[in-house]
Amino acid sequence: MTDPAPSPAPSKSPRRKRIALGALGLFAAIQLVPYGRDHVNPPMGAEPAWDSPRTRELFMTTCGDCHSHATRWPWYTHVAPASWLVTHDVMEGREHFNVSGWPTGDRHADEAAEEYAEGEMPPWIYMPLHPDASLSAADRDALLAGLRATFGQGDSADAHGEHEEH
C-alpha cells in the first residue's frame, strides 16, 4: 500500500489577511481616542521684546510650532498615533518655553540660544516634515545671534524669570 500524497502546506495568505485586517481594525479603533484632537491655539498674547523682526520671523519658522501659540497643525496631526506624539511635544514645548503671553513663558528663555547652538533644538524628529525649519548657515547664525540678544545668556536675574514688579 502506498502512502497517501502529502497534503499541500497551508497557505499563508489567510493568515496575512487576518493580520492586515487586525492592524486596520486597530488603526481605526485608535482614531476614537480623544487625546491629540484639540488643535485650537490659544491667543498669542504679549511676546518678548525681540531684538529684530527677523529674529522673530526665524524663531517662528524654526521654533514657533512648539514654543508659541502659533502652532501649525498639518494633516498628520489629526491621525493617531501621530496626533498623540505631536500634541505631547507641543504641550511640553510650550510648558518649557513659550513666547506667547510673555513674560509668563520665559521660564527657560536663557537656555534657548544654547540649546539651539548645541543642536538640541529643533529635535531631529521634527525636521523631516518641516523642511522650512532647516535654515541656511547665514540664517542659523542670525537666529542664534538674535536669540542671544533677545533672551541673553542666563547671567542676568531677568533671564531667570526674577522680574521686579513695578
C-alpha positions in Angstrom: 0.0 0.0 0.0 1.3 3.4 -0.8 1.2 6.4 1.4 -1.4 9.0 0.5 0.0 12.1 -1.1 1.1 14.7 1.4 -1.4 17.5 1.7 -0.2 20.9 0.5 1.2 23.3 3.1 -1.5 25.6 4.4 -1.5 28.9 2.5 -0.1 31.9 4.4 -2.4 34.2 2.6 -5.4 33.8 5.0 -3.0 34.5 7.9 -1.7 37.6 6.3 -5.2 38.8 5.6 -6.2 38.3 9.2 -3.1 40.2 10.4 -3.8 43.1 7.9 -7.4 43.2 8.9 -6.5 43.2 12.6 -3.9 46.0 12.1 -6.5 48.0 10.1 -9.1 47.5 12.8 -6.6 48.6 15.5 -5.7 51.7 13.5 -9.4 52.5 13.1 -10.1 52.0 16.8 -7.3 54.2 18.0 -8.8 57.1 15.9 -11.5 57.1 18.6 -9.1 58.1 21.4 -9.8 61.8 22.0 -6.3 62.7 23.1 -4.5 64.8 20.5 -7.6 66.1 18.8 -7.8 69.6 20.3 -5.9 71.7 17.8 -7.1 75.1 18.9 -4.3 77.5 19.5 -4.8 79.9 22.5 -4.5 83.6 21.8 -0.9 84.7 21.2 -0.8 87.4 23.8 2.3 89.5 24.6 5.6 88.5 23.1 9.2 89.2 24.2 10.9 92.3 23.1 12.6 90.7 20.0 15.9 92.3 19.1 14.6 92.5 15.4 11.6 91.4 13.3 14.0 89.0 11.5 14.7 87.2 14.8 11.0 86.8 15.4 10.5 85.5 11.8 13.3 83.0 12.1 12.1 81.9 15.5 8.5 81.4 14.4 9.7 79.4 11.4 12.0 77.2 13.3 10.7 77.1 16.9 7.2 78.6 16.9 5.3 75.4 16.4 6.2 74.1 19.8 7.3 77.3 21.7 4.3 79.6 20.9 0.6 79.6 20.5 1.0 79.9 16.7 1.3 76.1 16.1 0.8 74.9 12.6 -1.3 71.7 12.6 -0.5 69.7 9.4 -2.9 66.9 8.3 -0.9 64.1 10.1 -1.6 65.8 13.4 -5.2 64.7 13.0 -4.3 61.0 12.7 -3.5 58.8 15.7 -0.9 57.9 16.8 1.0 60.9 15.2 -1.6 63.2 16.8 -0.6 61.9 20.2 3.1 62.5 19.7 2.7 65.9 18.2 0.2 67.1 20.9 2.5 65.8 23.6 5.5 67.6 22.1 3.7 70.9 21.6 2.3 70.8 25.2 5.8 70.0 26.6 7.5 72.6 24.4 5.0 75.3 25.5 5.4 74.4 29.1 9.2 74.5 29.0 9.5 77.8 27.0 6.7 79.8 25.4 7.0 83.2 23.7 3.2 83.7 23.8 1.8 85.5 26.8 5.1 87.0 27.8 6.7 87.1 30.4 4.9 84.0 31.9 6.5 81.7 29.3 10.1 82.8 29.9 11.0 80.0 32.4 13.9 78.8 30.3 14.4 81.7 27.9 18.1 82.0 28.9 18.7 78.4 27.6 17.0 79.0 24.1 20.2 80.1 22.3 22.4 77.5 23.7 20.0 74.6 23.1 19.7 75.8 19.5 23.5 76.3 19.2 24.2 72.8 20.5 21.7 71.2 18.1 19.3 70.1 20.8 16.5 72.2 19.2 14.7 71.7 17.0 14.5 67.9 17.7 15.6 65.6 14.8 12.2 64.1 14.5 10.7 67.5 13.7 13.0 68.2 10.8 11.9 65.8 8.0 8.3 67.0 8.0 9.3 70.7 8.4 12.0 71.5 5.8 11.4 75.2 6.3 12.9 74.8 9.8 16.2 73.8 8.3 17.9 77.1 8.0 20.9 78.2 5.8 24.1 78.8 7.7 23.6 82.6 7.5 20.0 82.3 8.8 21.1 79.9 11.5 23.8 82.4 12.7 21.3 85.2 12.5 18.8 83.3 14.6 21.4 82.3 17.2 22.6 85.9 17.5 19.0 87.1 17.7 18.2 84.6 20.5 21.2 85.7 22.4 20.3 89.4 22.0 16.7 88.8 22.9 17.0 86.3 25.8 20.5 86.7 27.0 22.9 84.1 28.1 21.4 83.3 31.5 23.7 85.6 33.6 21.0 88.2 34.4 18.3 87.9 37.0 15.7 88.9 34.4 16.6 85.9 32.2 15.7 83.6 35.1 12.3 85.0 35.5 13.1 87.1 38.5 11.3 90.2 37.4 10.8 93.2 39.6 7.2 94.3 40.0 6.7 97.9 39.2 
